[in-house]
Amino acid sequence: MESGETVFSSGLPPAEELAPSKAAKREKGIWQRRFWEHQIRDGTDLERHVDYVHFNPLKHGLVRQVRDWPHSTFHAFVKRGELPEDWAGGVVEQGGGFGERD
């Protein structure tokens, strides 16, 4: 069975102008080069990936606190009582990788 991104990517028409490095690797330009497929293994793995998504705007200096990013699903987690509004504080040096490759 093909993954969702494989089906999606294979359905894209070929780009008219590809960089030689993309053409050599048969990349279509829709995914970031650092993209990799990952199947969520269990509840802990899912939690780490959700944390990664919530933490990203803070990590990249776009906000001072996670709650300051208006487009985040973080606000729904707070509303449901699953995370405190001050989750992750304002500290950018968090350990644990948050789902990134080690």
C-alpha positions as CSV (number, residue, x, y, z in Angstrom):
1,M,0.0,0.0,0.0
2,E,1.4,3.4,-0.9
3,S,1.6,6.2,1.6
4,G,-0.5,9.3,1.2
5,E,2.5,11.4,0.3
6,T,3.7,8.9,-2.3
7,V,0.2,8.9,-4.0
8,F,0.1,12.7,-3.8
9,S,3.6,13.2,-5.2
10,S,3.2,10.7,-8.0
11,G,0.1,12.5,-9.1
12,L,1.8,15.8,-9.6
13,P,2.7,16.7,-13.2
14,P,6.5,17.0,-13.8
15,A,7.9,20.5,-13.2
16,E,8.9,22.3,-16.3
17,E,12.1,23.7,-14.8
18,L,13.9,21.5,-12.4
19,A,17.3,22.1,-10.8
20,P,19.7,19.4,-12.0
21,S,20.0,18.1,-8.5
22,K,16.2,17.7,-8.2
23,A,15.9,16.0,-11.6
24,A,18.7,13.5,-10.8
25,K,16.8,12.5,-7.6
26,R,13.4,12.6,-9.3
27,E,12.2,15.2,-6.8
28,K,9.2,17.3,-7.8
29,G,9.8,20.2,-5.5
30,I,6.7,19.9,-3.3
31,W,8.5,18.5,-0.3
32,Q,11.3,20.0,1.7
33,R,14.6,18.2,1.1
34,R,14.6,17.3,4.8
35,F,11.2,15.6,4.6
36,W,11.0,12.0,5.6
37,E,8.1,9.7,6.1
38,H,7.5,8.5,9.6
39,Q,4.8,6.2,10.8
40,I,3.6,7.0,14.4
41,R,4.4,4.0,16.5
42,D,2.4,4.6,19.7
43,G,0.8,7.3,21.9
44,T,4.1,8.5,23.2
45,D,5.5,9.0,19.7
46,L,2.3,10.9,18.7
47,E,2.6,13.1,21.7
48,R,6.2,13.9,20.9
49,H,5.3,14.9,17.3
50,V,2.4,17.0,18.3
51,D,4.7,18.7,20.9
52,Y,7.2,19.3,18.0
53,V,4.6,21.0,15.9
54,H,3.4,23.2,18.8
55,F,6.9,24.1,19.8
56,N,8.2,25.0,16.3
57,P,7.2,28.7,16.2
58,L,8.9,29.3,19.5
59,K,12.0,27.3,18.4
60,H,12.4,29.4,15.3
61,G,11.9,32.7,17.1
62,L,8.5,33.6,15.6
63,V,6.9,34.0,19.0
64,R,8.0,34.5,22.6
65,Q,5.7,31.8,24.0
66,V,3.9,28.8,22.3
67,R,0.5,30.3,23.0
68,D,1.4,33.4,21.0
69,W,1.2,31.6,17.6
70,P,-2.4,32.1,16.5
71,H,-2.5,29.4,13.9
72,S,-1.6,26.5,16.2
73,T,-3.7,23.5,17.3
74,F,-2.1,24.2,20.7
75,H,-5.1,26.5,21.5
76,A,-7.5,23.5,21.0
77,F,-5.4,21.4,23.4
78,V,-5.6,24.2,26.0
79,K,-9.3,24.6,25.5
80,R,-9.8,20.8,26.1
81,G,-7.7,21.0,29.2
82,E,-5.0,18.8,27.7
83,L,-2.2,21.4,28.0
84,P,-1.7,24.4,30.3
85,E,-1.7,27.8,28.6
86,D,1.9,28.3,29.7
87,W,3.1,25.0,28.3
88,A,6.8,25.1,27.3
89,G,7.2,28.5,28.9
90,G,9.4,30.6,26.8
91,V,12.5,28.5,26.8
92,V,13.9,27.7,23.4
93,E,16.6,25.2,24.6
94,Q,14.3,22.3,25.1
95,G,15.7,18.8,25.0
96,G,14.2,15.7,23.6
97,G,14.3,16.3,19.8
98,F,10.5,16.7,19.5
99,G,10.3,14.2,16.7
100,E,13.3,15.3,14.8
101,R,15.8,12.8,13.5
102,D,18.7,12.2,15.9
